[in-house]
Each structure stands twice: as C-alpha cells, then as structure tokens.
C-alpha cells in the first residue's frame, strides 16, 4: 500500500493544481469583452463583499470552511488500517494495484477540490481588480458572464452613493448584483434603461417564508454540518473505503453548496456555462 507521506504529497499537489485551475477560470470569466449589442458599458472597482453582501459572504465562508474540514479528515483516514493488512489480499497483485489507485486517486481529488474552493473563495470575497459590466437586452453582463433579467426580482438605486442593487428572483430581499459605476458615468441613464427590464419595487405577491436572505447561511450551515459529520463517521472504515467515502461526501458538499447559493442568489440551480459569448453565438 502507498506510504502515508506519498498520500500527503499527492494531496498538496492536487491542491496546487486545483488552485491554479480555479484561478485561471475565474480570472478568464472576469476579463472585459466588447459587446456589439451592449446598450451601456463601464468598468468599476469592486465593492467590499463583507460590507455590501454580508449574507452571501457569510454563506460562502461557511461552505469553504466545511470543504476545508475534509482535508484533516482525509489525512486522518490515511492512518487507518488497510484492506491489504488482511493476508487474503496482501499478495494479490490486482488488489494491490487497485489499492494504490483508490488511495492515491482519492487524496489527489480531495486536494484538488480543496484548492479549487479555497482560491475561488479568496478571489470572490477579496477581489481587487476592475470589474467590467455591460447592459444588454438579455441581461447584465459581468465580465464574461451573462446574468439574464429573469434572475432578478427588482432594482433599487442609492442616488447619493451612486450604487445600484439588483435583487434575487428567489429571495427578493437578497441583493444578487451590486454595482457602483464611476462618478462620471450617467447613472440616471443607466437606471432608466434598467427600469425597462426590472421594476423599482419588489412584487407585492406574498413569498414563502424561506425565500429570504436570512435563511441562506443557515441552509448552507445545515447541509455542511450534516455532510462534515458524515465525513467524520467515515473514519471508522478501513483506509480505502474511508478515503473513497470522504471523497464522495466532499464532492456532494461542493455540489450542494453551489446549488443552494445559486438558488438563493438567482433562483436557478446552476449558472456555469451562461456566458455572453455563448449567448451571442446562439
């Protein structure tokens, strides 16, 4: 069976590859892209997530911490007894090869997922580079990503601070997109154009009790607690089974967290793949 130090190294290598890939994907999605059909375009410095989007920032932090918890869980599982400790399997070449594949593969995947989520959190919460926006008939374009109008419920304008807030279609009290155009930008014209797509007031239709920003962080926390606890329970298994179970549970956590955040933020289960470039080609 592979030595523990090799499993640790594979975890670190996987984390590095995951971090690099996540950085490239997010950086590419933020690059400005000229839009021939844009009604208005501008670039701005990003606002503080902790100050202007505290509910979303708290939810992403909880999710990132929960994903990070699987790393020490996996490292602990690396010390569990192995299936190859059983004399029936110790001299079986096929079992030995499968054992190496499972252990090394699981640790590399765990590291990869951890690195991807950690870098994504840092880039989303502590972003500093300029952000490009474009107003189109289909929706708001942020970098390379198209956010259709149906993902928002309404618009609010803070004329004094020059801040626009567009609220989630699922949780109308949760701002999904906050923009602060430069002072020289015609804010009144931008507001008038957006009003053609979004109302200035939320719908008077009564919403379900859970469709509120205050339930975003608790929903994420509940899922995280359940899955991290399940991950710790997996430590009772033998090394190979434990690592496989931990990898699977970690993947479920990453997927479930993304679904919950996207649902609260935009009213959709996933947003990946909706790019301005793709929509122009269609």
N, C-alpha and C positions, 0 to 999 in steps of 0.2 A: 504494500500500500504506500501511497506517496507520503513523504515526511511532512510534518506539520509546517516546517519553515517554508517548504515549497508552496503549500496552500496559502500561507500568509503573503508570499511574494506574488502569487497569481491574483490575490485579492487587490493588492496595491497596483499591479499592472492594469487590471481591469478597471479600477477606479480612475487611473490616469487616462485610459482610452475613452472611458465614458465621459469624463470631464471635457476632454478635447472635442469629442463629437458634439456634445451638448453646446459647448461654446461656439463652435462653427455654425451649428444650425440656428441658434438664437441670434448670433451676430448677422448671419445672412438674412434672416427674416426681418431685421431692423433696417437694412440698407434702403436708402431712398430709391424710388423707382419712378421715372417720369410717367405720367398718366395722360394720355391724349384726350380722355373724356372727363378729366377732373374739372369740377366747377371752381374749386379753390384749392390751393396747395400752400403748405407752410411747414416750417421746422421749428421746434421749440426745445427748451431744456426740460427734462422730466421733473415732475413734482415728487416730493417725498411720499413714498408709499405708506410709511408709518403715520404720517400726518393726514393725508387725504384719502387713503384707502385702508384704514386700520383693520376692518373686519376681514378683508381679503388677505392682507398681510399676515394677520394672526393665523388664519386657516392654513396658509402656505407654510408658515413656520412650524405649526403643529405637525403637518404632514411630513415635512423634511426631517424633523426630529424623530418621528416614528420610523421613517425609512432608515435613518442613520442607526437606530437601535438594532437593526438586523445585522449590522456588521459585528458588534461584540457577541451577539447570539451565535452567528456563524463561526466566529473564531473559537468560541467555547465548544461548539459542536465538533470542531476539528480534533479535540482531545477525547472524544467518545470512543468506546471500543468499536472495532471494525468488524464487518462480516467475515473478513479474511482471518480473524482470530480463531474462527471455527476450523478445526482440522479438515473438515469435509471440503472446504473451499480454498484452503491455504495453497495447495499445489495445483489448482485448476488455472491454466493459462487464460482461458476465456473469462473467468470470474475476475482474475487479476487485472486484465485489460479493461474490463467493464468498470471495475472498482476505481481505477485511475481516471477513467473518462468521467465518471459521475462526480468524484470528489473535486478534481481539477476544474472541470467544466462549471460546476455549481459555484465554487469560490470565485472564479473569474466573472461569472454572470452577476453574482452578488456585488462584487467590487464595481463592475461596470454600471449597474443600476444605481448604486450609491453615488458614484462620481457624477453621473448624469443629473440626478436630482439635486445634489448639493450645488453644482455650478449653476443649474437653472434657477435655483432659489437666490443665489448671490446676484445673478445678472438681472433677475426680475425685481428684486427688492432694493438692491443698491445700484441701480443703473445710473449712469452719469452722462453717457454720450447723447448727442442730439437725437430727437425722435422726429421722423417725418410723418406728416398727415396729408391726406387728400380727401376732399369731399366729392362724392360721385352720386349718380342717380341710384346706384345699387346699395350704397352704404358708405361708411367711413373706412378709409384705408390707412392702416397704421404700419408703416414700413412696407413690407411685402404682403401683409395680411388684410384681407377684406372682412369687415365686420358688417354684415347686412343689417338694414334698418329693422328687420323683424326681430333682431336680437335685443332691441331696446324698447323700453316702455314709454319714456318721455325724456324731455330735456329741461334742464334748469340753467339759468345764467346768473352769474355773480358779476354784475357790471363794474362794481367798484374794484374788485381784484382781477377782473378780466379772466374769469375761469368758467369753462363750460363743463357741465356734468351730464352724462347720458346714463340713464338708469336701466337696470336689468329687466328683461321681459318676464323673467320668472319671479324675481324679488324686487318689486318696484321701488323699494327704499334703499337698494344697494347700488351705488354708482359703479358702472362697469367700465366706463371710459371717462377720464378727467383730462381736460386739455386747457392749457394756458398759453394761447398764442402770443407772440411778441407784441409789445406795445404799439408798434407801427402797423400791425395787421388790422384790417377793417372788421372788428369784432361784430359790429351791428349787421354788416352784410352777411357775415358767416351765420349769425343767429337767424336772420331772416330766411336764409336758404335752408338751414336745417329744419326750421319750423314747417317747411313744405313737406317734410318727411316724418317729423316727430312732434307731438303736442308739447306744450309748455307745462301741462299739468298731468299728473297720473290719472289713470282711469278711475272712475267712481265705483266701478264694479268691485264688490267685496271679494278679497283674496283669501285663499286658505290660510289658516293660522301659521303654517310652517313656511310660507313663502315670504320670509323676512330675513334681513341681514343678520339678525341676532341668532339665527339658527345655523348659520354657515359654519362657524367654528365648532359649536357643539356636535354638529353632524359629522364633521371631519374627525373630531376627537373621539367620538363613539366608535367609529369604524377603526381608527388607529389603535385604540385600546383593545378591542376585540382581536384584531389580527396580530398585534405585537404579543399579546398574551398567548395566542395560539402558537406563535413562533417560539416562545419560551418553553411551552409544553412539548414542542417537537424535540427539545434537547434530551428527552427521555429515550429517544430512539437510538439505534446504532448509527455510527457516523454517516454512512452513505445515505440511509433513509432520512436521517435528520437534516443533512445538508440539502437533499432534494426537496424535502418538505419546506424548509426555510426559504429556499429559492422560489418555490411556487407561491408561498404565502406573501413574500415580499413583492412579487410581481402583481399579485391580486391587490395588494395595498396601493401600489403605484397607480394601477388602473382605476381602482375605486376612488382614490383621492382626486384624480383628474376628472372623473365623471362628475363628482359632487361639486367641485369648483366650477367646472364649465356650466353645470346646470344652474347653479345659483347666479353665476356671473352673466350668462347669456340666454339661459333657457334651453340649451342644447346639450347633448351628451358628449360631443367631441367637436373640436374646432380645427384640428390638424387637417391640412390639405386645402383649406379655403384660402387661397391666395389670390391677390389681384391679377397676377399673371395668368393663372389658370382660368379665371373668370373671363378675361379678355379673349382667350383662345376659343372658348365655347361659343 
